[in-house]
């Protein structure tokens, strides 16, 4: 992924100062799609975004914004063409999801201003982005279910959990059948996480992409 003058281009397009609009990041979650370029209001803003890559948050105006996705280095075909109605102070993830033949955008609302873990805790959510996997539960190995019955392409609510290192499992919803082991997942105090479950269950490429949405200075508040 090449960002180059990414923030400068978008700031010029938006005509706004940082902190006066919405914050948006883009995620490539389509397992069989090639690298892509992303256009914002007709201007190429991201180039060469590959599967499993997630951009940092960048500022966009609190307004209707057109986002298009094309194969990297090309102007066509436009595989995603979406209009987003962005709100002031809201954080969004715009994701390319599904297999290429049925690729479509998903817009997830992320953390809002003032949404932070309490002292000694982290927050975590899961986005189910594996198009051929059934609904899933996320559980502590040998312990409780943290997130239940999550279908493609939904995002769970954020769960508040004590900071620490966990052995987690992704299971077929309502069963003990483990689709993916996640050993040694470290959740640091004061951090907010999104874990994207991506890839193809049938092809045996199911994996996760964890990203930090936000960090509270000092690890708590």
N, C-alpha and C positions, 0 to 999 in steps of 0.2 A: 504494500500500500504506500502510495506517495501522497503526502499531504501538501508539501511545498508551501504555497501562499494560501493554504486552505482557510485559515481563520480570517486572513486579510480579505480574501475574496468574498467570504460570506458576510463579513462586517460591512464591506462596501455595498453588497447586494441589499443588506438589511437596512443600512443607513441608521444604525443605532449604536449606542455605547454598550459595553458589556454590562450585564445586570439589568437591562431594561426590557428584555424580551423573554423568550423561552430558551431552553437548552436542549439540544438534540444530538444524539449519536446514532450511527448507522451500523447495523450488524449484518454480515453475510452468513446466513444460516441454511442456505440451500445446498444439500450435500453433493449434487451432481452438476451444479452450475459452475461455469468458469469464472475467473476473476472479472470484476465489473467496474465500471465508472459510474459515479453518481452525479447527476445534474440537479442544481437547485435554481429554480426560476430560469431555466434555460442555460445556465452557466455551469461548466464542468468544475465540480468542487472537490471530488475525490477520484483518484485514478488507481486502478489496479487493486481494488479491495478483494481479497481472496476469501474462500470459504474458511470460516471460524475466526475471521478478523472482526474486531469491534473498534470503531473509532473512539477517540475521546469525545466528550461533550463539547459542542460549539454553540455560540449564540445565534439565534435567528429571531426575526421579528415576531411579536405576538399578533399574528395575522394569518391569512390563508397563503400557504407556500406550496409551490408545485415541486415535487420530487420525482425524478425519472431515473431509471436504471437501464444501462446499456452494456453490452459486452465491452471489456476493456479495449480501449484504442479505437472503438467504432462509434458511429452515430446511430446505427440501427442493427437489429430491431430493438425497439424500446420494450423491454420485458416487464417493466413496472412503470406505471404512470399514475401517480397519486397526488391528490390535493390534501394538504394537512391544515387543519384549523388550530393553530397553536395559541396557547393561553399564557399570559404573563406569569413568570415564576414557576412554571411547570417544566419538569424534566421528562424527556421522551426518548425511547428507543424505537427507531424505525428499522424493521428487520425484513430481509428477503427470506421467505420461508417456503417450504414445500419442494418437491422435485421440480426440475426445470420445466417439464411439460405443463405443470400446474402452478408455477411460481406465482406468488402473490405477496403483497406487503402486509405486514402486521405492525400496528402501532401500539406500543406498550407505554403506559404512564408509569414513570419511575418515581423516585422519592420526590416529595414536595419540600418546600422551604420549612425548616424547623423539624424535619423528620429524622430523628437521631436515636441511636440506642442509649439506654440508661447505663450508668457506670457498671463496668464489668461484663457488659453484654455486647453482642453483635446482632445484626439483623440479616436475614438471608431469605431469598426467594428463588424459585426455579421457574425457568421458561422451558416448556416442552416443545422442542423444535425438531423432533425426529418424526418425519411424515408417515413412516410405516410402523411406528411403535404404538401399542395400545396406551390407554390411560395408565398413569403410574402413581405409585406412592413413593415418597422419599422417607427413609427411616434410619434411625441409628441401628447399626448392626447389633442384633440381640437385644434391642431396646425399643423405644416408642416410635410411632410414626409421626414425623414432623409435618409432612404435607401429604394430603390424601386425595386420590381420585383426580389427578391432573391430566386432562386430555390435550392432544395436539390441536391447535397451536397456542394454548392458553398459558398465561403466567399466573403463578400462585400469588397469594398475598405474602407480604413480608412477615416472617416469623422471627420473634425475639428469642434468642438462645444465649445461655451463658458462654462467654468466650472460652475457647479451648480447642483441642484437637479431637476430631471425631472420625470413627470409621462408619461411613454411611453406605446405604444400599438404595438403588433404584429398583423397585419391584413392580411387577404387573399389579395394577390396582386391586386391592382386596385379597391378595394372595401372598404366599411366601416365596414366589418365584422371583429370583433375582435376575434382573436384566443387566445390571451394571454395578460392580463393586467400586466404591470410592473410599479407599483407605487413607487415613492420615490427612483428613481435611482440616486445616487450621483456620479458625475464625478468630480474628484478633479483636480485642475490645475497642469499641467506638467505630467499627467499620460496618458499612452496609454493602452487602454482596448480592449480585445476580449470578446464578449458575445456569448457563444455557446447556440443555441436553440436546445434542445434535448428532447427525449421522444417520445411518440406515441400520435398523435392527436386522433386516433380512441379509444385508451384505456384511454384517458383523463389524460395522464401523462406528457403532454407538459410542459416544464419548461425551465429555463435558468441557465447557469453556467457562471458567469462573472469572468474573471481573468485579472490581471494586467500584461501586456506585458513588460512595462518599466516605469520608473519614472525618471524625470529630477530632479536632486538635487536642492532643493530650490523651487520646484514647477513651475519653468519656466526657460527660458534662454534668 
